[in-house]
């Protein structure tokens, strides 16, 4: 790949990348587990949160793991026994 080709690819806009794709969006009152199911079904890592036609936020996989996932499942692993 030449510098010119690489530079041209780096000049794409978000519109170029998202053209023809529907963004996954949910309402602010959507249950976290329902949003997570929709994200998994669409194979996306984030969902846009809309309320009264306005953007209210973005919920990501990271949000799910840090704020919602049961803490017992993400506690540190016990020390290894060698």
Secondary structure, 3 states (H helix, E strand, C coil): CCHHHHHHHHCCCHHHHHCCCCCCEEECCCCHHHHHHHHHHHCCCEEEEEECCEEEEEEEHHHHHHHHCCHHHCCCCCCCCC
